Amino acid sequence: MNKKALAKVSVMTVLLMLGIPFGGWIFAESSTRPGIFVKKVEGIPEDFIKGVDISSVIALENSGVVFYNTKGEVQDVFQTLKEHGINYIRVRVWNDPYDEHGNPYGGGNNDVNTAIAIGRRAVNQGLKLCVNFHYSDFWADPSKQQAPKAWADLPIDDKADALYEFTKDALTAMLAEGIDIGIVQIGNETTTGMSGERNWINITKLMNAGCRAVREVSEQFNKHILIAVHFTNPERGLAEYHRYGMILNNFNVDYDILASSYYPYWHGTLANLTTVLKDIADSFGKKVMVAEVSYAYTYENGDSFGNTISEESYVVKPYPITVQGQANAIRDCIQAVVDVGEAGIGVFYWEPAWIPVPGNSYAERFELWERYGSGWASSFAASYDPDDAGVYYGGSAWDNQAMFDFTGRPLASLKVFDYVDSGADTELYIDAVKELEVRVRIGDPIILPKTVTVIFNDSSVKEMEVAWDNLDLESISKAGPQDYLVYGTVIAQSQTVTALCKLSIIERNYIDNPSFEDSDLSMWRITNINNVTTELGILDKMADAHSGTKSLHFYSRNNVHFTVEQEVINLPPGRYNFSLFLQGGDANDQEIYIYAIADGKTYRADTDIDGWRRFRNPIIGDIQVESGTIVVGASVKCGPGAWGTLDDFLLAPVEE
């Protein structure tokens, strides 16, 4: 190991990110507070869409969920939403979300009949409907775009005909019921495909079939229905979304709105969102909107089924995990779309009513999820989606991102849709404490910060002293690699607020700059073999990193083929383990492995990638090094369209 590397180990690796704000928040019991601060959204038009997707509501009500108004009275949730400023309802539509025996897949069992039932209740409150066709029998998103069972073996032209007929029949049935349809969405998050198709010739053929059906039904019923297409990952930048615009333009897709998902944890800055959407509006003359946004208001878990966002989640958390933080996230997203100009027409919040079903135990709730489909997936979905729903079926991972509390009472944040027009004030109080992350090598001293950043509900901040819980930090440091949640207390202004530090004990590591956080990459040898990989470099995005914010990113419109390696010298003789973390997807013809070369011997461990944030951790163990020199690295080779990241390379001595 060279002297430069030794210096970095002693300064950087021993206490990585010591006391640096990590990007999360601990709430200060603000869910019980009476009001919220809302800064007026400048320039918001009167007809701006303030929508919500409550597709799971009927399954929840069938399971015994009851909703209340602000007075604590039982009330139709659609009426409560309207009273809080909502003017649009979005509903997903699956073709056939049932198995061969009629058992429901879950997630609301959102077939056409369910959409009609939701549409009737929306129109009773004077709310318009956005119909979101997934063109699948269950969830469609960037990681899966599966064709409905009935279309699975159809040639593309026959599939397009089937999609046209399904769309036309479904919309005709809805409009015949008097439902006020304002928008029809052709596909859901079609970033990587649609209805089993992965190339754009076929995808756009399906889109055009759906668009044609909407136009014909609109003319038949004398309705002005807008057509939306839906993508995600705006954080990939203007060029990526502009490419979608070019594809849709080149294939003459007849649409009106380009809709984007925007989840603050994963999808970059709001300034970038505005830039991306404005380019679509300016370049292609289309309207734009956010089809899905949400934010957590608590870390509590209402149904004992793991939440997507939790204290342990290593994602960006730009707002406090509080009711006020949730309101701020929505308000700022609305402002970002308004800032596009006239083309920015609206924002939909995703599943604000997906709260826990009643039950005194997991078993009682599980029975309801299975019977009524009120969880994200039932066990019956395994016949259609064996790798995801078939493994992780259960309740709602979203209950802490709802806008009703676990008993069905509306949160104060729900009023943000009404308040954005004029602004709102409330009493001042401490809302949250900025989370910290501390990483320490085995055996080194653990030093927790003496102060933390406290944030008030008006977004002002102040440094305050913290008292951490008494823990045997010396024993923790020596106990081996493990993650801990360390809690502390801040007392100020008659409030007691909880602080959180994520403490990670990590192995001794002889790799220099192991997670690419340092801008100096001279120690790494990254080889783009035959220059076939379109994108290969460091990505500063926490959502794709295993730890920290940076990782080695790859994506290619062509084949992917590259190696990344580092030579380590001056190692003490002994035995070592080498490992890393990697994730990614859309990788066909994979040949991925890690390797180590020491004392004339080559070691290898094969691995693969199969989805976003499904991190693999291949390990080569017990590598004998007598010469003091070892080369460690990874080789990635796969077909066009593959993407992913590599992070946290580790070369550690074998502990006796």
Residue, then its C-alpha position, 0 to 999 in steps of 0.5 A: m500500500n502506498k504512502k498516499a493511500l495510508a494517509k487517506v486511511s488514517v484521515m478519511t476511512v477511520l471516521l468517515m462522514l463523522g457528524i455530517p448531516f446525512g439527509g434524514w430527520i427525526f420527528a418531534e411529535s408534530s403529527t398532533r399539532p393543529g396547523i401547518f406553515v404553507k408558503k403561497v405558491e406564486g403564479i398558481p392558476e385557478d384550474f391547476i390540478k390538485g389530485v390524489d391517487i386513492s386506487s386502493v380505497i374500496a379494498l381498504e373500506n371492504s377490509g374495515v377501514v373507516f375515514y373521518n373528517t376534521k371534526g372526528e365524524v365518519q365521512d366519505v373520504f371523497q368529500t373530505l378530499k374535496e373539502h381540503g382542496i382536491n379537484y381530481i382523482r387518479v385511478r389505476v386500471w389493471n386488465d385482470p388482477y385475479d388468478e384462475h380461481g378468482n383470488p385477488y392479486g391485491g393492491g386494490n384489485n383495480d380492474v375496470n369495475t373498480a375504476i367505475a366504482i371509484g369514478r362514480r364516487a368522484v363525480n358525486q363530489g364534483l371531482k374529475l377522473c384521471v384513468n391510469f391504464h397499466y396494460s398489465d394484470f398487476w403493478a407496472d413500473p420501470s422494473k416490470q412491465q408485464a403483459p396481461k395474461a390474455w395478451a402474453d403470447l400475442p404478436i405485436d399487431d394483435k396486442a395493439d388491437a387488443l389494447y385498443e379494444f380494451t381501452k375503448d371498451a373500458l372508457t365507454a363503460m365509464l363514460a356511460e356511467g356519467i363519470d367525468i374523465g378529464i385525463v387518460q394515461i396510456g401506460n404507467e412509468t413506461t421508462t423501460g417498456m410497456s405491456g411486455e414490449r421493450n423496444w420503442i417501435n413496439i412500445t409506441k405502436l401500443m401507445n398509438a393504439g391506446c391514443r386512437a381509442v381515447r380520441e374515438v371515445s372522446e368524439q363519441f361522447n363529445k368530451h375533451i379528454l387529454i391523453a398523458v404518457h408517463f415516465t420516471n427518473p427525471e434526475r437522469g437529466l434533461a437529455e434523457y427526457h428530451r430523448y423520450g420526447m424525440i422518440l414520441n415525436n418521431f413515432n407520431v404518438d398522439y398525446d397531450i401531456l408528458a407526466s413524470s413521477y417525482y419522489p424526493y427520495w430518489h428523483g433529484t432536485l426540484a430545480n432539475l424537475t422544472t428544467v426537465l419538464k420545461d424542455i418538454a413543454d418548449s421543445f415539443g409543445k406539450k403540457v406537463m404534470v407530476a403524476e406521482v409524488s409523496y412524502a413520509y410524515t412519520y417513521e411509525n409502522g401501522d401494520s407491521f409490514g415494512n415501510t418503503i421509507s424508514e429510519e434505516s432507509y439510506v435515501v435522501k430525505p430533504y424534508p423532516i419526516t413530519v406532517q409539516g415536512q410532508a406539507n413542504a414537500i407537496r407545496d414545493c413540488i406544486q411550485a416546481v410544476v407551476d414554474v414551468g409556465e402555462a404548460g405545467i398543469g398539475v400534481f397528483y399525490w400517490e395513495p394518501a389514503w392507504i392506511p393500515v387495515p384493522g386488526n390486533s395482530y399481523a395474522e388478522r390483518f393478513e387475512l384481510w389483505e388476502r381476502y380483499g386485496s387491501g395489501w400491496a400484494s396477496s399470496f395469489a399474485a405469485s402466479y403472475d409475479p413470482d419473483d416480487a409479489g410472490v416473495y414479498y406479498g403482504g400489507s402496505a409499505w406506504d401507510n407512513q406516507a398517507m395523509f390520514d393518520f392510522t385511524g383515518r383522521p385527515l392530517a393537517s398536511l392535507k390542507v396544503f392543497d387548499y393553502v397553496d393558493s394563499g399561504a397559511d401560518t400556525e404556532l411556532y414549534i420544533d419540528a425535527v432534528k437532522e439525522l446524522e451518520v457516523r462510520v467507524r472502523i473496527g476497534d477505533p474510538i467512536i466520537l458522537p457529535k455534541t450538537v445537532t441541527v434542530i429545525f422549526n416548523d417555519s423551516s428555520v434551523k438552530e444548533m443545539e446540544v444533544a444528550w445521547d443515550n448511554l451505550d458501551l461505545e467501546s464494546i460496540s466498536k470492537a464487536g464487529p461490522q454492524d449498523y446501530l441506531v443511536y438515539g439522543t434527546v434535545i430539550a428546548q422551549s419546553q419540548t423534548v425532541t428525539a435525535l438519531c445517529k446512524l452508527s456503522i462499524i465497518e471492517r478495516n479496509y485496505i482499498d483506497n477511496p473504496s466508495f468513490e466519495d473522494s474526487d481523486l480517482s487516480m488509484w482506480r483503473i477503469t477500462n471501457i473495453n472497446n469503448v462500447t459502454t455509453e456511460l461509465g463514471i462516478l454518479d453522485k446520487m444517494a439512491d443508487a449508492h450503497s453508502g454515502t452518495k457516490s458510486l461507479h455508474f454504468y449504462s449503455r445503449n450498446n453492449v456493456h463491457f468494462t473492468v474496474e480494478q485497483e492494485v494494493i501494495n505493501l500489505p502485511p503478509g496474511r489472508y484477506n477477503f475481497s468483496l463489493f456491492l453492486q445493483g442494476g437491471d435490464a441486463n441480458d447475457q450477463e457475465i459479471y464477476i469480481y476477481a483478485i490476483a495475488d502471488g501469481k494466483t487468480y481468484r474469481a466469484d461470479t455474480d449478477i444484477d436483477g433490479w434497482r437497489r437489490f444489492r449483490n455482495p459477492i465475496i472472495g474469501d481467504i486470499q493468501v497474500e505473501s508478496g504484499t501486492i494484490v490486484v482486486g477488481a470487477s468485470v461487467k459484461c452484458g447486453p444493450g440497455a443494462w445499467g447499474t452501480l458498483d460501490d463499497f469495495l472492501l479488502a479486509p484481513v481475515e480476523e483470527 
